[in-house]
Amino acid sequence: MNPYIVWYHSYLFAVLYKIFVIGHLCVLGVVLAQFISLFVHVYSTV
């Protein structure tokens, strides 16, 4: 096994993992913002 290929695969995995985590954080943030705005809307009408 070529060490360069192993390094490349680990680098690629790290990049994909970062994209995966950042994507999940963005989705979570959007969902949280929607939930907070909905909660504020309901709370202000009550």
PDB file of N, H, CA, C and O in Angstrom:
ATOM      1  N   MET A   1       0.855  -1.196   0.000  1.00  0.00           N
ATOM      2  CA  MET A   1       0.000   0.000   0.000  1.00  0.00           C
ATOM      3  C   MET A   1       0.890   1.246   0.000  1.00  0.00           C
ATOM      4  O   MET A   1       1.822   1.368   0.796  1.00  0.00           O
ATOM      5  N   ASN A   2       0.584   2.139  -0.891  1.00  0.00           N
ATOM      6  H   ASN A   2      -0.173   2.040  -1.537  1.00  0.00           H
ATOM      7  CA  ASN A   2       1.385   3.357  -1.021  1.00  0.00           C
ATOM      8  C   ASN A   2       1.043   4.327   0.115  1.00  0.00           C
ATOM      9  O   ASN A   2      -0.132   4.621   0.336  1.00  0.00           O
ATOM     10  N   PRO A   3       2.047   4.825   0.835  1.00  0.00           N
ATOM     11  CA  PRO A   3       1.769   5.779   1.930  1.00  0.00           C
ATOM     12  C   PRO A   3       1.069   7.042   1.437  1.00  0.00           C
ATOM     13  O   PRO A   3       0.260   7.632   2.154  1.00  0.00           O
ATOM     14  N   TYR A   4       1.388   7.455   0.199  1.00  0.00           N
ATOM     15  H   TYR A   4       2.045   6.976  -0.383  1.00  0.00           H
ATOM     16  CA  TYR A   4       0.764   8.657  -0.350  1.00  0.00           C
ATOM     17  C   TYR A   4      -0.743   8.445  -0.522  1.00  0.00           C
ATOM     18  O   TYR A   4      -1.542   9.341  -0.250  1.00  0.00           O
ATOM     19  N   ILE A   5      -1.116   7.245  -0.977  1.00  0.00           N
ATOM     20  H   ILE A   5      -0.467   6.517  -1.197  1.00  0.00           H
ATOM     21  CA  ILE A   5      -2.535   6.944  -1.179  1.00  0.00           C
ATOM     22  C   ILE A   5      -3.261   6.891   0.168  1.00  0.00           C
ATOM     23  O   ILE A   5      -4.398   7.347   0.288  1.00  0.00           O
ATOM     24  N   VAL A   6      -2.589   6.328   1.178  1.00  0.00           N
ATOM     25  H   VAL A   6      -1.665   5.958   1.080  1.00  0.00           H
ATOM     26  CA  VAL A   6      -3.172   6.280   2.520  1.00  0.00           C
ATOM     27  C   VAL A   6      -3.380   7.694   3.053  1.00  0.00           C
ATOM     28  O   VAL A   6      -4.423   8.001   3.630  1.00  0.00           O
ATOM     29  N   TRP A   7      -2.371   8.558   2.854  1.00  0.00           N
ATOM     30  H   TRP A   7      -1.524   8.308   2.385  1.00  0.00           H
ATOM     31  CA  TRP A   7      -2.465   9.948   3.307  1.00  0.00           C
ATOM     32  C   TRP A   7      -3.587  10.667   2.572  1.00  0.00           C
ATOM     33  O   TRP A   7      -4.347  11.430   3.169  1.00  0.00           O
ATOM     34  N   TYR A   8      -3.683  10.412   1.256  1.00  0.00           N
ATOM     35  H   TYR A   8      -3.065   9.793   0.771  1.00  0.00           H
ATOM     36  CA  TYR A   8      -4.719  11.054   0.449  1.00  0.00           C
ATOM     37  C   TYR A   8      -6.108  10.629   0.922  1.00  0.00           C
ATOM     38  O   TYR A   8      -7.014  11.456   1.031  1.00  0.00           O
ATOM     39  N   HIS A   9      -6.269   9.341   1.201  1.00  0.00           N
ATOM     40  H   HIS A   9      -5.533   8.670   1.112  1.00  0.00           H
ATOM     41  CA  HIS A   9      -7.563   8.855   1.659  1.00  0.00           C
ATOM     42  C   HIS A   9      -7.928   9.430   3.025  1.00  0.00           C
ATOM     43  O   HIS A   9      -9.084   9.782   3.262  1.00  0.00           O
ATOM     44  N   SER A  10      -6.958   9.526   3.915  1.00  0.00           N
ATOM     45  H   SER A  10      -6.019   9.241   3.722  1.00  0.00           H
ATOM     46  CA  SER A  10      -7.238  10.092   5.237  1.00  0.00           C
ATOM     47  C   SER A  10      -7.586  11.579   5.124  1.00  0.00           C
ATOM     48  O   SER A  10      -8.454  12.080   5.838  1.00  0.00           O
ATOM     49  N   TYR A  11      -6.890  12.279   4.208  1.00  0.00           N
ATOM     50  H   TYR A  11      -6.185  11.871   3.628  1.00  0.00           H
ATOM     51  CA  TYR A  11      -7.181  13.701   3.989  1.00  0.00           C
ATOM     52  C   TYR A  11      -8.587  13.870   3.415  1.00  0.00           C
ATOM     53  O   TYR A  11      -9.348  14.739   3.842  1.00  0.00           O
ATOM     54  N   LEU A  12      -8.914  13.027   2.443  1.00  0.00           N
ATOM     55  H   LEU A  12      -8.296  12.322   2.096  1.00  0.00           H
ATOM     56  CA  LEU A  12     -10.231  13.082   1.809  1.00  0.00           C
ATOM     57  C   LEU A  12     -11.326  12.786   2.836  1.00  0.00           C
ATOM     58  O   LEU A  12     -12.373  13.432   2.845  1.00  0.00           O
ATOM     59  N   PHE A  13     -11.068  11.801   3.702  1.00  0.00           N
ATOM     60  H   PHE A  13     -10.217  11.276   3.695  1.00  0.00           H
ATOM     61  CA  PHE A  13     -12.027  11.448   4.741  1.00  0.00           C
ATOM     62  C   PHE A  13     -12.225  12.607   5.713  1.00  0.00           C
ATOM     63  O   PHE A  13     -13.347  12.885   6.136  1.00  0.00           O
ATOM     64  N   ALA A  14     -11.129  13.282   6.063  1.00  0.00           N
ATOM     65  H   ALA A  14     -10.218  13.057   5.719  1.00  0.00           H
ATOM     66  CA  ALA A  14     -11.218  14.417   6.983  1.00  0.00           C
ATOM     67  C   ALA A  14     -12.039  15.548   6.367  1.00  0.00           C
ATOM     68  O   ALA A  14     -12.855  16.168   7.049  1.00  0.00           O
ATOM     69  N   VAL A  15     -11.826  15.816   5.084  1.00  0.00           N
ATOM     70  H   VAL A  15     -11.164  15.312   4.530  1.00  0.00           H
ATOM     71  CA  VAL A  15     -12.575  16.875   4.394  1.00  0.00           C
ATOM     72  C   VAL A  15     -14.063  16.517   4.318  1.00  0.00           C
ATOM     73  O   VAL A  15     -14.925  17.357   4.575  1.00  0.00           O
ATOM     74  N   LEU A  16     -14.350  15.265   3.963  1.00  0.00           N
ATOM     75  H   LEU A  16     -13.650  14.583   3.755  1.00  0.00           H
ATOM     76  CA  LEU A  16     -15.742  14.832   3.886  1.00  0.00           C
ATOM     77  C   LEU A  16     -16.414  14.881   5.253  1.00  0.00           C
ATOM     78  O   LEU A  16     -17.587  15.234   5.371  1.00  0.00           O
ATOM     79  N   TYR A  17     -15.655  14.524   6.279  1.00  0.00           N
ATOM     80  H   TYR A  17     -14.701  14.237   6.183  1.00  0.00           H
ATOM     81  CA  TYR A  17     -16.200  14.550   7.637  1.00  0.00           C
ATOM     82  C   TYR A  17     -16.519  15.977   8.068  1.00  0.00           C
ATOM     83  O   TYR A  17     -17.543  16.228   8.705  1.00  0.00           O
ATOM     84  N   LYS A  18     -15.625  16.919   7.712  1.00  0.00           N
ATOM     85  H   LYS A  18     -14.794  16.715   7.194  1.00  0.00           H
ATOM     86  CA  LYS A  18     -15.869  18.325   8.044  1.00  0.00           C
ATOM     87  C   LYS A  18     -17.100  18.851   7.313  1.00  0.00           C
ATOM     88  O   LYS A  18     -17.921  19.560   7.895  1.00  0.00           O
ATOM     89  N   ILE A  19     -17.223  18.499   6.035  1.00  0.00           N
ATOM     90  H   ILE A  19     -16.557  17.922   5.562  1.00  0.00           H
ATOM     91  CA  ILE A  19     -18.387  18.935   5.260  1.00  0.00           C
ATOM     92  C   ILE A  19     -19.671  18.356   5.868  1.00  0.00           C
ATOM     93  O   ILE A  19     -20.689  19.040   5.971  1.00  0.00           O
ATOM     94  N   PHE A  20     -19.599  17.077   6.269  1.00  0.00           N
ATOM     95  H   PHE A  20     -18.772  16.521   6.185  1.00  0.00           H
ATOM     96  CA  PHE A  20     -20.733  16.394   6.876  1.00  0.00           C
ATOM     97  C   PHE A  20     -21.160  17.083   8.173  1.00  0.00           C
ATOM     98  O   PHE A  20     -22.344  17.341   8.389  1.00  0.00           O
ATOM     99  N   VAL A  21     -20.186  17.376   9.027  1.00  0.00           N
ATOM    100  H   VAL A  21     -19.224  17.166   8.852  1.00  0.00           H
ATOM    101  CA  VAL A  21     -20.474  18.014  10.321  1.00  0.00           C
ATOM    102  C   VAL A  21     -21.007  19.429  10.131  1.00  0.00           C
ATOM    103  O   VAL A  21     -21.977  19.821  10.779  1.00  0.00           O
ATOM    104  N   ILE A  22     -20.367  20.209   9.230  1.00  0.00           N
ATOM    105  H   ILE A  22     -19.578  19.891   8.703  1.00  0.00           H
ATOM    106  CA  ILE A  22     -20.803  21.585   8.991  1.00  0.00           C
ATOM    107  C   ILE A  22     -22.216  21.604   8.399  1.00  0.00           C
ATOM    108  O   ILE A  22     -23.037  22.450   8.753  1.00  0.00           O
ATOM    109  N   GLY A  23     -22.485  20.664   7.497  1.00  0.00           N
ATOM    110  H   GLY A  23     -21.818  19.977   7.208  1.00  0.00           H
ATOM    111  CA  GLY A  23     -23.811  20.568   6.905  1.00  0.00           C
ATOM    112  C   GLY A  23     -24.874  20.272   7.952  1.00  0.00           C
ATOM    113  O   GLY A  23     -25.951  20.868   7.945  1.00  0.00           O
ATOM    114  N   HIS A  24     -24.558  19.337   8.860  1.00  0.00           N
ATOM    115  H   HIS A  24     -23.684  18.852   8.866  1.00  0.00           H
ATOM    116  CA  HIS A  24     -25.505  19.011   9.918  1.00  0.00           C
ATOM    117  C   HIS A  24     -25.716  20.190  10.858  1.00  0.00           C
ATOM    118  O   HIS A  24     -26.835  20.433  11.311  1.00  0.00           O
ATOM    119  N   LEU A  25     -24.643  20.927  11.153  1.00  0.00           N
ATOM    120  H   LEU A  25     -23.734  20.730  10.784  1.00  0.00           H
ATOM    121  CA  LEU A  25     -24.767  22.097  12.025  1.00  0.00           C
ATOM    122  C   LEU A  25     -25.622  23.170  11.364  1.00  0.00           C
ATOM    123  O   LEU A  25     -26.420  23.827  12.032  1.00  0.00           O
ATOM    124  N   CYS A  26     -25.458  23.352  10.050  1.00  0.00           N
ATOM    125  H   CYS A  26     -24.810  22.818   9.507  1.00  0.00           H
ATOM    126  CA  CYS A  26     -26.261  24.349   9.334  1.00  0.00           C
ATOM    127  C   CYS A  26     -27.740  23.963   9.359  1.00  0.00           C
ATOM    128  O   CYS A  26     -28.604  24.803   9.610  1.00  0.00           O
ATOM    129  N   VAL A  27     -28.021  22.691   9.098  1.00  0.00           N
ATOM    130  H   VAL A  27     -27.320  22.009   8.893  1.00  0.00           H
ATOM    131  CA  VAL A  27     -29.406  22.213   9.112  1.00  0.00           C
ATOM    132  C   VAL A  27     -30.002  22.363  10.506  1.00  0.00           C
ATOM    133  O   VAL A  27     -31.147  22.786  10.662  1.00  0.00           O
ATOM    134  N   LEU A  28     -29.210  22.009  11.519  1.00  0.00           N
ATOM    135  H   LEU A  28     -28.280  21.664  11.392  1.00  0.00           H
ATOM    136  CA  LEU A  28     -29.672  22.119  12.901  1.00  0.00           C
ATOM    137  C   LEU A  28     -29.951  23.577  13.261  1.00  0.00           C
ATOM    138  O   LEU A  28     -30.929  23.877  13.946  1.00  0.00           O
ATOM    139  N   GLY A  29     -29.090  24.479  12.798  1.00  0.00           N
ATOM    140  H   GLY A  29     -28.295  24.236  12.242  1.00  0.00           H
ATOM    141  CA  GLY A  29     -29.274  25.902  13.064  1.00  0.00           C
ATOM    142  C   GLY A  29     -30.529  26.444  12.403  1.00  0.00           C
ATOM    143  O   GLY A  29     -31.259  27.238  12.996  1.00  0.00           O
ATOM    144  N   VAL A  30     -30.778  26.012  11.172  1.00  0.00           N
ATOM    145  H   VAL A  30     -30.186  25.367  10.690  1.00  0.00           H
ATOM    146  CA  VAL A  30     -31.976  26.460  10.453  1.00  0.00           C
ATOM    147  C   VAL A  30     -33.240  25.942  11.144  1.00  0.00           C
ATOM    148  O   VAL A  30     -34.208  26.681  11.323  1.00  0.00           O
ATOM    149  N   VAL A  31     -33.219  24.675  11.526  1.00  0.00           N
ATOM    150  H   VAL A  31     -32.432  24.074  11.381  1.00  0.00           H
ATOM    151  CA  VAL A  31     -34.371  24.087  12.214  1.00  0.00           C
ATOM    152  C   VAL A  31     -34.608  24.782  13.553  1.00  0.00           C
ATOM    153  O   VAL A  31     -35.746  25.065  13.928  1.00  0.00           O
ATOM    154  N   LEU A  32     -33.521  25.050  14.262  1.00  0.00           N
ATOM    155  H   LEU A  32     -32.597  24.821  13.958  1.00  0.00           H
ATOM    156  CA  LEU A  32     -33.626  25.729  15.553  1.00  0.00           C
ATOM    157  C   LEU A  32     -34.186  27.146  15.379  1.00  0.00           C
ATOM    158  O   LEU A  32     -35.004  27.594  16.182  1.00  0.00           O
ATOM    159  N   ALA A  33     -33.745  27.843  14.335  1.00  0.00           N
ATOM    160  H   ALA A  33     -33.080  27.478  13.683  1.00  0.00           H
ATOM    161  CA  ALA A  33     -34.231  29.198  14.073  1.00  0.00           C
ATOM    162  C   ALA A  33     -35.723  29.177  13.725  1.00  0.00           C
ATOM    163  O   ALA A  33     -36.482  30.040  14.167  1.00  0.00           O
ATOM    164  N   GLN A  34     -36.133  28.194  12.937  1.00  0.00           N
ATOM    165  H   GLN A  34     -35.516  27.493  12.578  1.00  0.00           H
ATOM    166  CA  GLN A  34     -37.552  28.061  12.592  1.00  0.00           C
ATOM    167  C   GLN A  34     -38.385  27.792  13.845  1.00  0.00           C
ATOM    168  O   GLN A  34     -39.458  28.366  14.031  1.00  0.00           O
ATOM    169  N   PHE A  35     -37.866  26.906  14.700  1.00  0.00           N
ATOM    170  H   PHE A  35     -36.995  26.440  14.548  1.00  0.00           H
ATOM    171  CA  PHE A  35     -38.571  26.556  15.928  1.00  0.00           C
ATOM    172  C   PHE A  35     -38.684  27.758  16.859  1.00  0.00           C
ATOM    173  O   PHE A  35     -39.732  27.987  17.462  1.00  0.00           O
ATOM    174  N   ILE A  36     -37.605  28.521  16.974  1.00  0.00           N
ATOM    175  H   ILE A  36     -36.753  28.335  16.484  1.00  0.00           H
ATOM    176  CA  ILE A  36     -37.609  29.705  17.842  1.00  0.00           C
ATOM    177  C   ILE A  36     -38.577  30.763  17.304  1.00  0.00           C
ATOM    178  O   ILE A  36     -39.313  31.381  18.074  1.00  0.00           O
ATOM    179  N   SER A  37     -38.574  30.972  15.984  1.00  0.00           N
ATOM    180  H   SER A  37     -37.976  30.470  15.359  1.00  0.00           H
ATOM    181  CA  SER A  37     -39.478  31.971  15.411  1.00  0.00           C
ATOM    182  C   SER A  37     -40.939  31.544  15.583  1.00  0.00           C
ATOM    183  O   SER A  37     -41.812  32.373  15.841  1.00  0.00           O
ATOM    184  N   LEU A  38     -41.192  30.238  15.435  1.00  0.00           N
ATOM    185  H   LEU A  38     -40.483  29.565  15.225  1.00  0.00           H
ATOM    186  CA  LEU A  38     -42.543  29.721  15.638  1.00  0.00           C
ATOM    187  C   LEU A  38     -42.964  29.886  17.093  1.00  0.00           C
ATOM    188  O   LEU A  38     -44.097  30.271  17.382  1.00  0.00           O
ATOM    189  N   PHE A  39     -42.036  29.589  18.013  1.00  0.00           N
ATOM    190  H   PHE A  39     -41.115  29.277  17.778  1.00  0.00           H
ATOM    191  CA  PHE A  39     -42.314  29.722  19.442  1.00  0.00           C
ATOM    192  C   PHE A  39     -42.595  31.172  19.809  1.00  0.00           C
ATOM    193  O   PHE A  39     -43.512  31.456  20.579  1.00  0.00           O
ATOM    194  N   VAL A  40     -41.804  32.090  19.258  1.00  0.00           N
ATOM    195  H   VAL A  40     -41.059  31.860  18.633  1.00  0.00           H
ATOM    196  CA  VAL A  40     -42.000  33.520  19.522  1.00  0.00           C
ATOM    197  C   VAL A  40     -43.349  33.980  18.960  1.00  0.00           C
ATOM    198  O   VAL A  40     -44.057  34.770  19.585  1.00  0.00           O
ATOM    199  N   HIS A  41     -43.693  33.472  17.771  1.00  0.00           N
ATOM    200  H   HIS A  41     -43.118  32.830  17.264  1.00  0.00           H
ATOM    201  CA  HIS A  41     -44.967  33.838  17.151  1.00  0.00           C
ATOM    202  C   HIS A  41     -46.146  33.362  18.013  1.00  0.00           C
ATOM    203  O   HIS A  41     -47.087  34.117  18.255  1.00  0.00           O
ATOM    204  N   VAL A  42     -46.086  32.119  18.467  1.00  0.00           N
ATOM    205  H   VAL A  42     -45.322  31.505  18.269  1.00  0.00           H
ATOM    206  CA  VAL A  42     -47.150  31.564  19.311  1.00  0.00           C
ATOM    207  C   VAL A  42     -47.203  32.293  20.645  1.00  0.00           C
ATOM    208  O   VAL A  42     -48.282  32.592  21.158  1.00  0.00           O
ATOM    209  N   TYR A  43     -46.028  32.576  21.201  1.00  0.00           N
ATOM    210  H   TYR A  43     -45.152  32.334  20.784  1.00  0.00           H
ATOM    211  CA  TYR A  43     -45.962  33.229  22.511  1.00  0.00           C
ATOM    212  C   TYR A  43     -46.473  34.667  22.440  1.00  0.00           C
ATOM    213  O   TYR A  43     -47.074  35.163  23.393  1.00  0.00           O
ATOM    214  N   SER A  44     -46.233  35.335  21.305  1.00  0.00           N
ATOM    215  H   SER A  44     -45.745  34.932  20.531  1.00  0.00           H
ATOM    216  CA  SER A  44     -46.663  36.732  21.177  1.00  0.00           C
ATOM    217  C   SER A  44     -48.174  36.824  20.930  1.00  0.00           C
ATOM    218  O   SER A  44     -48.798  37.823  21.290  1.00  0.00           O
ATOM    219  N   THR A  45     -48.762  35.794  20.324  1.00  0.00           N
ATOM    220  H   THR A  45     -48.255  34.983  20.032  1.00  0.00           H
ATOM    221  CA  THR A  45     -50.203  35.825  20.067  1.00  0.00           C
ATOM    222  C   THR A  45     -50.993  35.464  21.316  1.00  0.00           C
ATOM    223  O   THR A  45     -52.152  35.859  21.443  1.00  0.00           O
ATOM    224  N   VAL A  46     -50.394  34.725  22.236  1.00  0.00           N
ATOM    225  H   VAL A  46     -49.453  34.404  22.133  1.00  0.00           H
ATOM    226  CA  VAL A  46     -51.099  34.298  23.452  1.00  0.00           C
ATOM    227  C   VAL A  46     -51.248  35.445  24.426  1.00  0.00           C
ATOM    228  O   VAL A  46     -51.817  35.269  25.504  1.00  0.00           O
TER     229      VAL A  46
END
